[in-house]
């Protein structure tokens, strides 16, 4: 029992998502996409962590988490 009520609610939500019109701010989206990763600044109190976890683009032979493997 109760499955009918849950299914009816799911159907209602699905119809709402399908037929509701969304007002998209394309100019804001364009600004966000153009800024890329250069547009995001790290707050000063987290600068040291950002440097520590900054991605290294150079390929390595050893997996990043190789030291965490279980020895068997």
C-alpha positions in Angstrom: 0.0 0.0 0.0 1.1 3.6 -0.5 2.8 2.8 -3.8 0.1 4.6 -5.7 0.6 7.8 -3.8 4.4 7.7 -4.3 4.0 7.0 -8.0 1.5 9.9 -8.4 3.9 12.3 -6.7 6.8 11.1 -9.0 4.6 11.6 -12.0 3.6 15.1 -10.9 7.2 16.1 -10.4 8.2 14.6 -13.8 5.5 16.5 -15.6 6.4 19.7 -13.8 10.0 19.4 -14.8 9.1 18.5 -18.4 6.6 21.3 -19.0 7.8 24.1 -16.8 9.6 26.9 -18.6 12.9 27.9 -17.1 14.2 31.5 -17.3 17.9 31.1 -18.0 20.2 34.0 -17.6 22.4 33.3 -20.6 24.6 36.4 -20.2 25.5 35.3 -16.6 26.2 31.8 -17.9 28.4 33.1 -20.7 30.4 35.2 -18.2 30.9 32.2 -15.9 32.0 30.0 -18.8 34.4 32.6 -20.2 36.1 33.2 -16.8 37.2 29.5 -16.7 39.4 28.5 -13.9 41.4 31.7 -14.0 38.3 33.6 -12.7 38.2 31.8 -9.4 40.4 33.2 -6.7 41.3 31.2 -3.6 40.8 33.1 -0.3 44.1 34.0 1.3 43.5 31.7 4.4 43.3 28.7 2.0 46.2 29.7 -0.3 48.6 27.2 1.3 46.1 24.3 0.9 45.4 25.3 -2.7 49.1 25.1 -3.5 49.4 21.7 -1.7 46.5 20.2 -3.7 47.2 22.0 -7.0 47.0 19.5 -9.9 50.2 18.5 -11.5 49.8 18.2 -15.3 53.0 16.1 -15.8 52.4 12.4 -16.3 53.8 10.0 -13.8 54.4 6.2 -13.9 53.2 5.7 -10.3 49.5 6.1 -9.5 48.6 9.0 -7.3 47.3 6.8 -4.5 49.8 4.0 -4.9 51.1 4.2 -1.4 47.6 3.4 0.0 47.5 -0.1 -1.5 47.1 -3.0 0.8 50.0 -5.4 0.8 48.7 -8.9 0.6 
